[in-house]
Amino acid sequence: MTAQWERQHEALMCALQTARENEQRWMEISPDFFADSEQLERIEEWAGTARLLRLEIERIEFLLAQIRVHRGLQRPVGLAESFAGNEKDAASSTQIP
């Protein structure tokens, strides 16, 4: 791996760790603590932020995978292919039984 790839890999690993820590802290903040007339709106905002934090982690993981592809460690994955599973999971989690 060249020095440039090493720096990019190191920066992305640091960003990934930070994003995971941010998500962990956010998930520890339960929306149940919001006890006022705007509770539903606050819960929706909380859930939206949680989704954005998860997307940030997935984006960084995708970029790390692309670096590994350039190093020849993995087969290339297209953006649509990499996120297809996430969309399927998201769709199934929002369905009403």
N, C-alpha and C positions, 0 to 999 in steps of 0.2 A: 504494500500500500504506500502510495506516495505521501509526502508530508502534507500536501493539500488535503488529500482524502482523510488522512489521520486527523487533521484539525477539524474537518467537517464532521467526522464521525464522533470525535470527542465533544464537540459543541452540541450535536444532536443528542448524545447520551445525557449530557448535563440538562438540556432542555426537557428531555423525556422524564428524567428523575424529578425535576421541578414540577412538571405538569402532573405527574402521578401524585406528588405530595399535595399539590393544590386540590386535586380531585378528592384525595383522602380527607383533607381538612373539610372540604365542602360537604362531603357525604356525612361527616360527623355532626354537622349542623342540621338538626331535624326540623322539617317544616312544622312539626307539631308544636313547636315553641311559639308560633305565631298565633296568638289568641286574641284576635280583634275582628272587627266587622269585615275587613278586607282579607280574611284568611285564604279564601280560594285563589284570589289574585296572587297572593304571596307564595302560595304553594306552586302555582303555575310558573312564576318567576324562578323559584328555586329549582324546579325540574328543568326549566329551559337552560339555566346556568349549568346544571349537572350535565346535560346533553352536550353543551358547548365544551365543557372540560373534557368529556370523553372523546369528542371529535378532535380536539387538539392532540390528545395522546395518540389517537389513531393516525393523524396526519404525520406526526413525528415518527411513529413506527414505520409508516410507509416510506418516508424519506430515508430512514436507516436501512430499510430493505433495498432501496434503490442503490445505496452505496455498496451494499453487499453484492448486488447484481454486477455492479461495475468491477468489483474485485473478483467476480467469477465464482462466488460462493453459492449463489442461488440462481434459479431460472428467472427470467424477467417476468414481472407481473404488471399487467396494464392497470391503469387507474380504475377503470370501470370494473375489471375483474376483482381487484383488491377490495373494493367497497361494495360489491354485489352482495356478499354475505352479510355485511352490516345492515344494508337496506332490508334484506329479507328478515333478519332478526328484529329490526325496528318495527317492520310491518306486523310481524307475528305478535309482538309484545303489546301492540295497540289494538289488536282485535278483541272484540267482546265475545266471550264464549257462548 
